């Protein structure tokens, strides 16, 4: 009997979804099917998957007023996920549609799983969950610093899907202590991590302690520095679930292989509500003080915490994405033995003494310098472009150099050269000892040359 409710609900959802897709134009049907929605054949396949040769008479409902779905207030009987090989499950779902991934997740975890909701990708997740016909839960972090447009989106989503979002609030005493001690905008001076920890990470931890799994809208193309390898399903590397301890929480990322364009095609074709800020140039939307529109050609994550190094832009909700980025450095011998990079003939290797001299007095020549670690995959990724920049600037008055800033040089670089993550790119203007940090994660040749030219 444990599977009876999910099976019947999923069977009924196949007819509701077929009704919705049938109402679309031919192009929209193809868009939905490509992104993970079901066409008529897909609905029949879903019916056969659950019921074999049996057939039931469907209840046809108007797509204009779809039937309310069950929310967190309705208990669900579902098997508890035990003895599941999550790596194998991840492999099996690598090519699955978001609809299929969410359907399997909801069936497996029942009332012990919830969708984390904040942005466009998350509304797509809610739409998929709604289309399964299975009961589902939605929670969101109410930081107290969101845009008015975001609050209006929350209200619109609740009304459209007939759900109650479970809001998680930060601890009032912690917020008060932070603001009293450091002011309302301390994150502009000392980084966003402390504020995010109080307003987002700790409330998230409380929410996840009541779950065995959660569903996020992470995509691999969202952040080259931190999300390029996000799996479909994983044991959460950063948070604990209901049972406590490592491995007690499972994390689903159904949109990991989906692009931003595909998300928006789906939202438009299904008439899904979205944040009004998207029409104003905002792509990735967080708290109001930490979010701004991006310019044409900028990556979407450049609109978040734009005053910080671009390669590690995670607020802490997905801090597990950052683990392992510097794991090679923990083994000193392995880090020292790795093959060097930035070895182009026009790249000058700089010593600690030369760097100290360059920052202690006005310089006779300008310089573009990369602080790097040869074992770092992000440093490796820009090797070719940096060497090409050096070749282009070979006859210019700008020295192009490199300084290996890991191992015993890391503390010096952190204290004197603004190093936070590898690679860090610096410009040393002529006639001064000032050092200017390159703020973007766009490390292609044109972007780097534009940075240099702006100081010439």
C-alpha positions as CSV (number, residue, x, y, z in Angstrom):
1,X,0.0,0.0,0.0
2,X,3.0,2.3,0.4
3,X,3.2,3.0,-3.3
4,X,-0.5,3.2,-4.0
5,X,-0.9,7.0,-3.6
6,X,2.2,7.9,-5.8
7,X,1.3,5.4,-8.5
8,X,-2.3,6.6,-8.8
9,X,-1.3,10.2,-8.7
10,X,1.4,9.7,-11.3
11,X,-1.1,7.9,-13.6
12,X,-3.6,10.7,-13.3
13,X,-0.9,13.2,-14.0
14,X,-0.1,11.6,-17.3
15,X,-3.6,12.6,-18.5
16,X,-3.5,16.1,-17.1
17,X,-0.1,16.7,-18.7
18,X,-1.4,15.3,-22.0
19,X,-4.3,17.7,-21.9
20,X,-1.9,20.7,-21.3
21,X,0.6,19.7,-24.0
22,X,-2.2,19.1,-26.5
23,X,-3.4,22.7,-26.0
24,X,0.0,24.0,-27.1
25,X,1.1,24.8,-30.6
26,X,3.2,22.3,-32.5
27,X,6.4,24.2,-31.9
28,X,5.6,24.5,-28.2
29,X,4.9,20.8,-27.9
30,X,8.3,20.1,-29.4
31,X,9.9,22.5,-27.0
32,X,8.3,20.9,-24.0
33,X,9.1,17.4,-25.2
34,X,12.7,18.3,-25.8
35,X,13.1,19.9,-22.4
36,X,11.4,17.0,-20.5
37,X,7.7,17.5,-20.8
38,X,5.6,14.6,-22.2
39,X,3.8,14.5,-25.5
40,X,1.0,12.0,-26.1
41,X,3.3,9.1,-26.7
42,X,5.2,10.0,-23.6
43,X,2.0,10.0,-21.5
44,X,1.1,6.6,-22.8
45,X,4.6,5.3,-22.0
46,X,4.3,6.6,-18.4
47,X,0.9,4.9,-18.1
48,X,2.4,1.6,-19.3
49,X,5.4,2.0,-17.0
50,X,3.2,2.2,-13.9
51,X,0.3,0.0,-14.8
52,X,1.4,-2.4,-17.5
53,X,-1.6,-3.6,-19.6
54,X,-4.3,-2.3,-17.1
55,X,-6.3,0.8,-18.1
56,X,-8.4,3.2,-16.2
57,X,-10.8,5.9,-17.4
58,X,-9.1,9.3,-17.0
59,X,-10.7,12.2,-15.4
60,X,-10.4,15.1,-17.8
61,X,-9.9,18.5,-16.2
62,X,-9.7,22.0,-17.7
63,X,-6.1,23.2,-18.1
64,X,-7.2,26.7,-17.3
65,X,-8.0,25.6,-13.7
66,X,-5.8,22.6,-12.9
67,X,-6.7,20.5,-9.9
68,X,-4.9,21.5,-6.7
69,X,-1.9,19.3,-5.9
70,X,-1.2,18.0,-2.4
71,X,1.3,20.1,-0.4
72,X,3.2,19.6,2.8
73,X,0.1,19.6,4.9
74,X,-0.9,16.2,3.5
75,X,1.1,13.2,4.8
76,X,2.5,10.8,2.2
77,X,3.4,7.2,2.6
78,X,6.5,6.5,0.6
79,X,9.4,4.0,1.0
80,X,12.4,5.4,2.8
81,X,15.5,5.4,0.6
82,X,17.8,2.8,2.1
83,X,20.7,0.9,0.6
84,X,20.6,3.0,-2.5
85,X,23.8,3.2,-4.6
86,X,23.7,6.9,-5.2
87,X,26.6,6.9,-7.6
88,X,24.9,4.3,-9.8
89,X,21.6,6.2,-9.5
90,X,23.3,9.3,-10.7
91,X,24.7,7.5,-13.7
92,X,21.4,6.1,-14.6
93,X,19.7,9.5,-14.5
94,X,22.5,11.4,-16.4
95,X,20.4,11.5,-19.6
96,X,17.0,11.6,-17.9
97,X,14.6,14.6,-18.3
98,X,14.0,16.9,-15.4
99,X,10.4,15.6,-15.2
100,X,11.6,12.0,-14.8
101,X,14.3,12.9,-12.2
102,X,11.8,14.8,-10.1
103,X,9.1,12.1,-10.5
104,X,11.5,9.5,-9.2
105,X,12.8,11.7,-6.4
106,X,9.3,12.4,-5.1
107,X,8.2,8.8,-5.4
108,X,11.3,7.6,-3.5
109,X,11.2,10.2,-0.6
110,X,7.6,11.2,-0.4
111,X,7.1,13.9,2.3
112,X,10.8,13.8,3.3
113,X,11.9,15.8,0.2
114,X,11.4,19.5,-0.7
115,X,12.2,21.9,-3.5
116,X,14.4,24.9,-2.6
117,X,12.8,27.9,-4.2
118,X,14.2,31.3,-5.1
119,X,14.6,31.9,-8.8
120,X,13.6,31.0,-12.4
121,X,15.1,27.5,-12.3
122,X,13.2,26.7,-9.1
123,X,9.8,27.7,-10.6
124,X,10.6,25.3,-13.4
125,X,11.1,22.6,-10.7
126,X,7.8,23.5,-9.1
127,X,6.1,23.2,-12.5
128,X,7.6,19.8,-13.1
129,X,6.6,18.6,-9.6
130,X,3.1,19.9,-10.2
131,X,2.9,18.0,-13.5
132,X,3.8,14.7,-11.8
133,X,0.6,14.8,-9.8
134,X,2.6,13.7,-6.7
135,X,2.5,15.6,-3.4
136,X,5.5,17.9,-3.0
137,X,6.9,20.5,-0.6
138,X,8.5,23.8,-1.3
139,X,10.7,25.9,1.0
140,X,12.4,29.3,0.7
141,X,14.9,31.3,2.7
142,X,13.4,34.7,3.7
143,X,16.6,36.7,4.4
144,X,14.9,40.0,5.0
145,X,17.0,41.6,2.2
146,X,15.1,40.4,-0.9
147,X,13.8,42.6,-3.7
148,X,10.1,43.5,-3.7
149,X,9.8,41.7,-7.1
150,X,10.9,38.5,-5.4
151,X,8.3,38.7,-2.7
152,X,5.6,39.3,-5.4
153,X,6.9,36.2,-7.3
154,X,6.5,34.1,-4.1
155,X,2.9,35.2,-3.7
156,X,2.1,34.5,-7.4
157,X,3.7,31.0,-7.2
158,X,1.7,30.1,-4.1
159,X,-1.6,31.2,-5.8
160,X,-0.9,29.5,-9.2
161,X,0.1,26.2,-7.7
162,X,-2.2,26.3,-4.6
163,X,0.7,25.6,-2.3
164,X,2.1,27.1,0.9
165,X,5.8,27.9,0.7
166,X,7.6,27.0,3.9
167,X,9.6,30.1,4.7
168,X,12.8,29.9,6.8
169,X,13.8,33.0,8.7
170,X,17.2,33.9,10.1
171,X,17.6,34.0,13.9
172,X,16.7,37.5,14.9
173,X,19.3,37.8,17.7
174,X,22.1,36.7,15.2
175,X,21.0,39.3,12.7
176,X,20.8,42.0,15.4
177,X,24.2,41.2,16.7
178,X,25.8,41.3,13.2
179,X,24.2,44.6,12.2
180,X,24.9,46.2,15.6
181,X,28.6,45.2,15.4
182,X,29.3,45.7,11.7
183,X,26.5,47.7,10.1
184,X,24.0,46.9,7.4
185,X,26.5,46.6,4.5
186,X,29.6,45.0,6.1
187,X,29.8,42.4,3.3
188,X,31.1,45.1,0.9
189,X,34.2,45.4,3.0
190,X,34.9,41.9,4.3
191,X,33.1,39.5,2.0
192,X,29.5,38.1,1.9
193,X,30.2,34.8,3.7
194,X,29.4,36.1,7.2
195,X,26.1,37.7,6.3
196,X,25.1,34.7,4.2
197,X,25.9,32.4,7.0
198,X,23.5,34.2,9.3
199,X,20.7,35.0,6.9
200,X,20.9,31.9,4.6
201,X,23.1,29.0,5.6
202,X,21.9,28.5,9.2
203,X,18.2,28.8,8.2
204,X,18.9,26.3,5.4
205,X,20.6,24.0,7.8
206,X,17.5,24.0,10.0
207,X,15.2,23.3,7.0
208,X,17.4,20.4,5.8
209,X,17.5,18.8,9.3
210,X,13.8,18.0,8.8
211,X,14.3,16.4,5.4
212,X,16.0,13.3,3.9
213,X,16.5,14.9,0.5
214,X,16.2,18.3,-1.3
215,X,15.8,19.4,-4.9
216,X,17.8,22.4,-6.2
217,X,17.9,24.4,-9.5
218,X,21.6,24.2,-10.0
219,X,22.9,24.1,-13.6
220,X,26.4,23.4,-14.8
221,X,26.5,26.5,-17.0
222,X,25.6,28.8,-14.1
223,X,29.2,29.2,-12.7
224,X,32.3,27.8,-14.5
225,X,34.2,28.1,-11.3
226,X,31.9,26.1,-8.9
227,X,29.1,24.3,-10.7
228,X,30.7,22.8,-13.8
229,X,30.6,19.3,-12.4
230,X,27.3,19.3,-10.5
231,X,25.8,15.8,-10.6
232,X,22.2,14.9,-11.1
233,X,22.0,13.2,-7.7
234,X,24.5,13.1,-4.9
235,X,25.0,12.5,-1.2
236,X,25.0,16.1,0.1
237,X,28.6,17.0,0.9
238,X,27.9,19.9,3.2
239,X,24.6,19.4,5.1
240,X,22.9,16.8,7.3
241,X,19.4,15.5,7.0
242,X,16.7,14.1,9.3
243,X,18.8,11.1,10.6
244,X,21.9,13.2,11.2
245,X,25.5,12.5,10.3
246,X,27.4,12.2,7.0
247,X,25.3,10.7,4.2
248,X,22.0,11.5,5.8
249,X,20.9,14.0,3.1
250,X,20.5,13.4,-0.6
251,X,20.6,16.3,-3.1
252,X,18.9,16.3,-6.5
253,X,19.9,18.7,-9.3
254,X,17.4,17.9,-12.1
255,X,18.4,20.8,-14.3
256,X,22.2,20.2,-14.1
257,X,22.5,19.5,-17.8
258,X,20.0,22.1,-18.9
259,X,21.1,25.5,-20.3
260,X,19.6,28.8,-19.4
261,X,18.0,29.1,-22.8
262,X,16.3,25.8,-22.4
263,X,15.0,26.8,-19.0
264,X,13.4,29.9,-20.4
265,X,12.0,28.1,-23.4
266,X,10.2,25.8,-20.9
267,X,9.0,28.7,-18.7
268,X,7.5,30.5,-21.7
269,X,5.9,27.4,-23.2
270,X,4.3,26.4,-20.0
271,X,3.3,30.0,-19.0
272,X,5.2,29.8,-15.7
273,X,5.5,32.9,-13.6
274,X,9.0,34.5,-13.2
275,X,10.7,37.4,-11.3
276,X,10.0,40.7,-13.0
277,X,13.6,41.7,-12.4
278,X,14.6,39.4,-15.3
279,X,13.1,41.9,-17.7
280,X,15.5,44.5,-16.3
281,X,18.7,42.7,-17.0
282,X,18.9,40.6,-13.8
283,X,19.8,37.0,-14.5
284,X,21.0,35.4,-11.2
285,X,18.9,37.0,-8.4
286,X,19.7,37.0,-4.7
287,X,19.4,39.6,-1.9
288,X,18.9,43.2,-3.1
289,X,22.2,44.6,-1.9
290,X,24.2,41.7,-3.5
291,X,22.5,41.5,-6.9
292,X,22.7,43.7,-9.9
293,X,21.9,43.4,-13.6
294,X,24.6,42.1,-16.0
295,X,25.8,43.7,-19.2
296,X,25.6,42.0,-22.6
297,X,28.4,39.4,-22.8
298,X,28.8,39.1,-19.0
299,X,28.3,35.8,-17.3
300,X,25.1,35.6,-15.2
301,X,27.1,35.0,-11.9
302,X,28.9,38.4,-12.4
303,X,25.7,40.0,-11.1
304,X,26.2,38.4,-7.7
305,X,28.8,39.7,-5.2
306,X,30.5,41.5,-8.0
307,X,33.1,43.1,-5.7
308,X,34.6,39.7,-4.9
309,X,36.8,37.1,-6.7
310,X,34.6,35.5,-9.4
311,X,35.7,31.9,-9.1
312,X,34.0,31.0,-5.8
313,X,30.7,32.7,-5.9
314,X,28.7,30.5,-3.6
315,X,26.7,31.9,-0.7
316,X,27.1,28.7,1.3
317,X,23.9,27.0,0.2
318,X,26.0,24.9,-2.2
319,X,29.3,25.2,-0.5
320,X,30.0,21.6,-1.3
321,X,30.7,22.7,-4.8
322,X,33.8,24.4,-3.5
323,X,35.2,21.4,-1.8
324,X,38.1,19.8,-3.7
325,X,39.0,22.9,-5.6
326,X,42.3,23.1,-3.8
327,X,42.5,19.5,-2.7
328,X,45.8,19.0,-4.5
329,X,47.5,21.6,-2.4
330,X,46.9,19.5,0.7
331,X,49.6,17.2,-0.5
332,X,52.7,19.4,-0.7
333,X,54.9,17.0,-2.7
334,X,52.2,16.4,-5.3
335,X,51.7,20.2,-5.6
336,X,55.4,20.8,-6.1
337,X,55.9,18.0,-8.6
338,X,53.1,19.1,-11.0
339,X,54.1,20.4,-14.4
340,X,54.4,24.1,-14.6
341,X,52.0,26.3,-16.7
342,X,52.1,29.7,-18.4
343,X,55.4,28.7,-20.1
344,X,55.0,30.9,-23.2
345,X,58.2,32.5,-24.4
346,X,56.9,36.0,-23.6
347,X,55.7,35.2,-20.0
348,X,58.3,36.3,-17.4
349,X,58.6,34.2,-14.3
350,X,58.8,36.6,-11.3
351,X,60.4,35.8,-7.9
352,X,59.2,36.8,-4.5
353,X,61.9,39.5,-4.3
354,X,60.8,41.0,-7.7
355,X,57.2,41.1,-6.5
356,X,58.1,42.8,-3.2
357,X,60.1,45.4,-5.1
358,X,57.2,46.0,-7.5
359,X,54.8,46.8,-4.6
360,X,57.2,48.8,-2.5
361,X,58.0,51.7,-4.8
362,X,56.8,53.3,-8.0
363,X,57.5,51.2,-11.1
364,X,59.3,52.1,-14.3
365,X,57.2,49.7,-16.3
366,X,53.6,48.5,-16.2
367,X,52.9,44.8,-15.7
368,X,50.2,42.2,-16.0
369,X,50.8,39.4,-13.6
370,X,48.9,36.1,-12.9
371,X,49.0,34.6,-9.4
372,X,48.6,30.9,-10.0
373,X,49.0,27.3,-8.8
374,X,49.9,24.9,-11.6
375,X,47.8,22.1,-10.1
376,X,44.6,24.3,-10.1
377,X,42.3,23.4,-13.0
378,X,41.1,27.0,-13.3
379,X,44.7,28.2,-13.7
380,X,45.2,25.4,-16.2
381,X,42.1,26.5,-18.1
382,X,43.5,30.0,-18.9
383,X,47.0,28.8,-19.8
384,X,46.5,29.2,-23.5
385,X,44.8,32.5,-23.4
386,X,47.3,34.1,-21.1
387,X,50.2,32.9,-23.2
388,X,48.5,34.4,-26.2
389,X,48.1,37.7,-24.4
390,X,51.8,37.7,-23.6
391,X,52.6,37.2,-27.3
392,X,50.3,40.1,-28.4
393,X,51.9,42.4,-25.8
394,X,55.4,41.3,-26.5
395,X,56.3,44.6,-28.2
396,X,54.3,46.8,-25.9
397,X,55.5,48.6,-22.7
398,X,53.7,46.1,-20.6
399,X,55.5,43.2,-18.9
400,X,53.5,40.0,-18.8
401,X,54.5,37.9,-15.9
402,X,53.5,35.0,-13.6
403,X,54.0,34.4,-9.9
404,X,53.4,31.0,-8.4
405,X,51.5,31.8,-5.2
406,X,50.7,28.5,-3.6
407,X,52.6,26.5,-1.0
408,X,55.0,28.7,1.0
409,X,54.1,31.8,-1.0
410,X,50.4,31.7,-0.4
411,X,50.3,33.6,2.9
412,X,52.4,36.4,1.4
413,X,50.1,36.6,-1.6
414,X,47.0,36.7,0.5
415,X,48.4,39.5,2.7
416,X,50.0,41.6,0.0
417,X,48.5,40.7,-3.4
418,X,44.7,40.3,-2.8
419,X,44.9,36.6,-3.4
420,X,41.7,34.7,-2.5
421,X,41.5,32.0,-5.2
422,X,43.6,30.8,-8.1
423,X,44.1,32.3,-10.6
424,X,44.2,36.0,-9.5
425,X,45.2,38.5,-12.2
426,X,46.8,41.8,-11.3
427,X,47.8,44.9,-13.1
428,X,50.7,47.0,-11.9
429,X,50.4,50.5,-13.4
430,X,53.5,52.4,-14.3
431,X,54.7,55.2,-12.0
432,X,53.0,54.0,-8.8
433,X,53.1,51.0,-6.4
434,X,49.3,50.5,-6.6
435,X,48.0,47.1,-7.6
436,X,44.7,46.7,-9.4
437,X,42.9,43.3,-9.3
438,X,41.1,42.0,-12.4
439,X,37.5,41.6,-11.2
440,X,36.0,39.3,-13.9
441,X,36.0,35.6,-14.4
442,X,36.1,36.1,-18.2
443,X,39.7,35.2,-18.9
444,X,39.6,35.1,-22.7
445,X,42.2,37.0,-24.7
446,X,39.9,39.9,-25.6
447,X,38.7,40.5,-22.0
448,X,42.3,40.5,-20.7
449,X,43.5,42.9,-23.4
450,X,40.6,45.2,-22.7
451,X,41.6,45.2,-19.0
452,X,45.2,46.1,-19.9
453,X,44.1,48.8,-22.4
454,X,41.9,50.5,-19.8
455,X,45.1,51.5,-17.9
456,X,47.2,52.6,-20.9
